[in-house]
Amino acid sequence: MNNENWERFLPKFKNKNVKSKKPQQTREKKDYSPFPPPHQPSKIDLAMESGEYFLSKEQKAQKKNEEKHAKQQDAVAAKKRQREEAFVSPAEDTTPTTKKARKVESQDVMAMASSLKEKAKKKVLLMKLAILLLGGPGD
């Protein structure tokens, strides 16, 4: 029996994924007070303090309408500002206004003007040539 494998007699445990326990969070203890916290004031108490409790129905309705109107005015002003933001022009890039920069700009403008004039002359010549070749209205 010494030469035999004894594993068949040993218990076979399954591998389980057991979560490890996290340490408990301890809360700080509050100071003990034998007195209960003060009561929260009721709606009626708050109304009495502000004076609304003693107003008539008409006065309450008028006050409510005034608050509603003020809120509407705020909303209208916000919408107006939002609409006006669409019409704000974007910030323009400022080109340097030194003499050198102006000279370069003027040369660019002159070059563009001369190229446009040349193109216009070519177009006129082509039109005249087309009229001569096709026998235009003057023949």
PyMOL commands that set and color helices and strands:
alter all, ss='L'
color gray80, all
select helices_A, chain A and resi 7-9+43-50+52-54+57-85+99-134
alter helices_A, ss='H'
color red, helices_A
deselect
rebuild
show_as cartoon
